[in-house]
Amino acid sequence: MAVCIITGSGGLIGSECVQDFHKDFDVIVGVDNDMRRYFFGDEASTAWNVQRLRETCSNYRHYDVDIRDEQALRRIFEKYGRDVSLILHTAAQPSHDWAAREPHTDFTINANGTLNLLEFTRLFCPEAVFIFTSTNKVYGDNPNLLPLIETETRWELAEDHPYFIGIDEQMSLDRTKHSLMGASKTAADMLTQEYGRYFGLKTGTFRGGCLTGPRHSGAQLHGFLSYLMKCALLKEQYTIFGYKGKQVRDNIHSYDLVNMFKHFYRDPHPGEVYNAGGSRFSNCSVQEAIKACEEITGNKMQICYSEKNRSGDHIWYISDVSKFRAHYPDWDFRFNLRETLSQIFEEMRNR
């Protein structure tokens, strides 16, 4: 029997993993206790998505378990044991703003929860592939030290700068402000690498840019494009926090990220780290995203501007995915920014 364990299975990336991997396994074990509702309120609940998975994936088995609960997790790993060949760890506290409210909750979910999963993988299914969804926040404020140039709609780098194509995995994680969420995810990032390099587990760490797609339950503190589209569709006020709304994000569709996971699963490079974002293929500033949402919805957005930027926020971040491309030359992007926004719009309108 082939088993895949997916944490955060009700979230954007977790549910995409269920959809994309369920035909490859006899059993998909989903671990999700809807902490997004606790983080961001009822509108961010993933319960609707879990119900959808139960109805559409006959081999999906849901466990309402907190990844901090060692005993409950142990029972799952003991039950399936060496039948588990893949662990996709997508559960997290994802907001650097929210982390400052409850630092202990943030750290125990992101760091301790990851440690629990790694250790149970080592004990019960050491031959399994373990994929961790990390974040570009591990680089802290270091990207903000780049010599950025202000243009009409965005901050940008000169084309002759080494990082113009994107930030690679060699950027320092040290001597910078990360936000507490960035620090807790850095701890998990390092743990995942160490279990690969020290214990020899087949771990892969993917440092995501802005992860997006139609199954996102967008909220103000997390889910940039989904929340922006929600405000445009419902004609609600959207607040821009600092940097003149010219801060740049690269946005990778959940399908394209999970397709990266698939390539790694089929040919794992133990202990490896990859930057995983939209790169130059799919990126935008807040101003540019607002314009696109207005064009797609036909609604003029209500915009409020706050001079104070979010602490630990990137002014400009674009991922260099060339390392992953070098290891997996058959992988490529499928959905560009406009296609992704259109999908988000259609899904929200139908929902």
C-alpha positions in Angstrom: 0.0 0.0 0.0 1.4 3.4 -1.0 0.6 6.3 1.4 1.2 10.0 1.2 0.9 12.3 4.3 0.0 15.9 3.6 -0.1 18.5 6.4 -2.1 21.6 6.0 -4.2 19.6 3.5 -7.1 22.2 3.6 -4.9 25.1 2.7 -3.9 26.3 -0.8 -0.8 24.2 -1.3 -1.9 21.3 0.7 -5.2 20.9 -1.2 -3.3 21.3 -4.5 -1.1 18.4 -3.3 -4.1 16.3 -2.6 -5.6 17.0 -6.0 -2.3 16.3 -7.9 -1.0 13.3 -5.9 -4.2 11.4 -5.0 -4.1 9.2 -8.2 -0.5 8.2 -7.4 -1.3 6.7 -4.0 -3.6 4.2 -2.4 -4.2 6.5 0.6 -3.8 10.3 1.0 -3.6 11.1 4.7 -4.6 14.8 5.3 -3.6 16.4 8.6 -5.3 19.8 9.1 -7.2 21.3 12.2 -8.2 24.6 10.5 -5.8 26.8 12.4 -6.3 29.4 9.7 -9.7 30.2 11.2 -7.9 30.8 14.5 -5.3 33.0 12.9 -7.4 35.1 10.5 -11.1 34.6 11.4 -14.1 32.7 10.0 -13.6 34.1 6.5 -10.2 32.4 6.3 -11.5 28.9 7.4 -10.4 26.0 5.2 -13.3 23.8 6.2 -15.0 24.3 2.8 -11.9 23.0 1.1 -11.5 19.9 3.3 -15.2 19.1 2.6 -14.5 19.5 -1.1 -11.5 17.1 -0.9 -13.6 14.5 1.0 -16.2 14.6 -1.8 -13.9 14.5 -4.8 -11.0 12.2 -3.6 -12.2 8.8 -2.5 -8.9 7.8 -1.0 -8.6 10.9 1.1 -8.5 10.2 4.9 -8.7 13.4 7.0 -7.2 13.7 10.5 -8.2 16.8 12.6 -4.8 16.9 14.3 -2.5 19.7 15.4 1.1 19.1 14.2 2.3 20.2 17.7 0.4 17.2 19.2 3.2 14.6 19.3 1.1 11.7 20.5 -1.6 12.2 17.9 1.0 12.5 15.1 2.9 9.4 16.4 -0.3 7.4 16.1 -0.7 8.4 12.5 2.9 7.5 11.6 2.7 4.2 13.6 -0.5 3.2 11.8 0.9 3.7 8.3 4.6 3.1 9.0 6.8 2.1 6.1 3.9 2.3 3.7 4.4 6.1 3.8 6.6 7.0 0.8 6.0 10.8 0.8 5.4 13.5 3.3 4.3 16.9 2.0 4.6 19.4 4.9 2.6 22.5 4.0 1.1 23.4 7.4 2.3 26.6 9.0 1.5 29.9 10.7 2.1 32.0 7.6 1.8 35.7 8.7 4.7 37.8 10.0 2.2 40.3 11.3 0.2 37.7 13.2 3.4 36.0 14.7 4.1 39.1 16.8 0.7 38.6 18.6 1.5 35.1 19.8 5.2 34.3 19.3 5.0 31.0 21.3 2.1 29.8 19.1 3.9 30.8 15.9 7.2 29.1 16.9 5.8 25.9 18.2 3.7 25.4 15.0 6.4 26.3 12.5 9.5 24.9 14.3 8.3 22.3 16.8 5.7 21.0 14.5 8.2 20.5 11.7 10.6 18.8 14.1 7.8 16.4 15.1 7.2 15.4 11.5 10.9 15.0 10.7 11.5 12.9 13.7 8.5 10.6 13.1 9.6 10.2 9.5 13.1 9.2 10.7 11.6 6.7 13.2 8.8 5.1 11.1 9.4 5.7 7.4 13.0 6.7 6.9 12.9 5.9 3.1 10.1 8.3 2.5 10.7 11.6 0.7 10.0 14.7 2.9 9.2 18.0 1.3 9.0 21.2 3.3 7.3 24.4 2.2 9.6 27.1 3.5 9.5 30.8 2.7 11.6 33.7 1.3 11.2 35.3 4.7 14.2 33.2 5.8 16.3 35.8 4.0 14.9 38.5 6.3 15.5 42.1 5.3 18.6 41.4 3.3 16.8 41.8 -0.1 15.9 45.4 1.0 19.6 46.3 1.0 19.8 45.8 -2.8 20.3 49.0 -4.9 16.7 49.4 -5.9 15.5 51.9 -8.5 12.1 53.6 -8.3 10.0 53.5 -11.5 6.5 54.7 -12.2 4.8 51.6 -10.9 7.4 49.5 -9.1 10.8 49.2 -7.4 13.3 47.5 -9.6 16.9 46.4 -10.0 19.1 47.5 -12.9 19.3 44.8 -15.6 23.1 44.4 -15.2 22.7 43.6 -11.4 23.6 39.9 -10.6 20.2 39.5 -8.9 18.1 41.1 -11.7 16.9 37.6 -12.7 16.1 36.9 -9.1 17.5 36.1 -5.7 19.3 32.8 -5.4 19.9 30.4 -2.6 23.3 31.9 -1.7 21.8 35.1 -0.2 22.7 35.3 3.6 20.1 34.3 6.2 22.2 36.0 8.9 22.5 39.5 10.4 19.0 40.7 9.4 15.5 41.2 10.7 13.3 38.3 9.8 10.1 38.9 11.7 9.2 36.3 14.2 7.5 34.2 11.6 10.7 34.4 9.5 12.7 33.2 12.4 10.4 30.3 13.2 10.4 29.2 9.5 14.2 29.6 9.3 14.4 27.2 12.3 12.2 24.7 10.4 14.2 25.3 7.2 17.5 24.4 8.9 16.0 21.4 10.7 14.7 20.0 7.4 18.1 20.4 5.8 19.8 18.9 8.8 17.7 15.8 8.8 18.7 15.4 5.1 22.4 16.0 5.6 22.9 14.5 9.1 20.5 11.6 9.1 20.3 11.0 5.3 16.6 11.5 4.9 15.3 12.4 1.5 14.4 16.0 2.4 13.8 18.9 0.1 13.2 22.5 1.2 11.3 24.9 -1.1 11.6 28.6 -0.2 8.4 30.0 -1.6 7.7 33.5 -2.9 4.1 34.5 -2.9 2.2 31.2 -3.2 -1.2 31.8 -4.9 -4.0 30.1 -6.7 -7.8 29.8 -6.8 -8.1 27.7 -3.6 -6.7 30.3 -1.3 -8.8 31.6 1.5 -7.4 35.1 1.3 -7.2 37.3 4.4 -5.6 40.7 5.0 -2.6 39.3 6.8 -2.0 36.5 4.4 -2.7 35.7 0.7 -1.8 38.8 -1.1 -3.5 38.3 -4.5 -6.5 36.4 -3.1 -7.3 39.1 -0.6 -6.8 41.8 -3.2 -9.1 40.1 -5.6 -11.7 39.6 -2.8 -11.6 43.3 -2.1 -12.0 44.1 -5.8 -14.9 41.7 -6.2 -16.8 42.7 -3.1 -15.9 46.4 -3.5 -14.3 46.5 0.0 -11.4 48.8 1.0 -7.9 47.6 0.5 -5.0 49.1 2.4 -1.5 49.5 0.9 1.2 49.4 3.6 4.1 51.6 2.7 6.6 51.7 -0.2 4.1 53.7 -2.3 2.5 50.5 -3.3 5.5 49.8 -5.5 6.8 46.7 -3.6 7.3 43.8 -5.9 6.4 40.2 -5.3 6.8 37.1 -7.5 3.8 34.9 -7.5 3.8 31.2 -8.2 0.6 29.3 -8.9 0.0 26.4 -6.6 -0.1 24.0 -9.5 3.4 25.1 -10.6 4.8 24.7 -7.1 3.3 21.3 -6.6 4.7 20.3 -9.9 8.1 21.2 -8.5 7.3 18.8 -5.6 6.4 16.1 -8.1 9.8 16.3 -9.8 11.6 16.3 -6.5 9.7 13.2 -5.3 10.5 11.3 -8.4 14.2 12.1 -8.2 15.1 13.5 -4.7 18.3 15.4 -3.9 18.5 14.8 -0.2 19.0 17.9 2.0 18.7 20.3 -1.0 17.2 23.8 -0.9 15.4 25.6 -3.8 14.0 29.1 -4.2 10.5 28.6 -5.6 8.6 31.6 -6.8 7.2 33.1 -10.0 10.6 34.5 -11.0 10.6 36.9 -14.0 7.8 34.8 -15.4 5.2 36.0 -12.9 5.7 39.0 -10.7 4.0 42.3 -10.0 4.0 45.3 -7.7 1.0 46.1 -5.6 0.0 48.9 -7.9 0.2 46.6 -10.9 -1.8 44.0 -9.2 -4.5 46.5 -8.3 -4.8 47.6 -11.9 -5.1 44.0 -13.1 -7.8 43.2 -10.5 -9.8 46.3 -11.6 -9.5 45.2 -15.2 -10.7 41.6 -14.5 -13.6 42.5 -12.2 -14.6 45.8 -13.9 -14.7 47.4 -10.5 -12.8 50.5 -9.4 -11.0 49.6 -6.1 -11.3 51.5 -2.9 -7.7 52.1 -1.8 -6.4 53.4 1.5 -2.7 54.1 1.9 -0.7 53.8 5.1 2.8 55.3 5.2 3.9 52.6 7.7 5.2 49.5 6.0 4.8 46.1 7.6 7.8 45.1 9.7 10.0 42.6 7.9 8.3 43.2 4.6 10.3 42.9 1.4 10.4 46.0 -0.9 11.4 43.8 -3.9 11.6 40.0 -4.1 11.9 37.9 -7.2 13.1 34.3 -7.0 15.9 32.9 -9.1 14.6 29.3 -9.9 17.6 28.4 -12.1 19.0 25.9 -9.6 15.8 23.9 -9.7 15.7 24.2 -13.5 19.3 22.8 -13.6 18.3 19.8 -11.5 15.0 19.2 -13.2 15.1 20.6 -16.8 11.7 19.1 -17.7 9.9 21.4 -15.2 8.5 24.7 -16.4 5.8 27.3 -15.4 2.3 26.8 -16.6 0.2 29.7 -15.3 1.2 33.4 -15.6 0.0 36.2 -13.4 -3.0 37.2 -15.5 -4.2 33.6 -15.8 -3.8 33.1 -12.1 -5.7 36.2 -11.2 -8.5 35.2 -13.6 -8.8 31.8 -11.9 -8.9 33.4 -8.5 -11.7 35.7 -9.7 -13.8 32.9 -11.1 -13.3 30.7 -8.1 -14.3 33.5 -5.7 -17.3 34.5 -7.7 -18.5 30.9 -7.8 -17.8 30.3 -4.1 
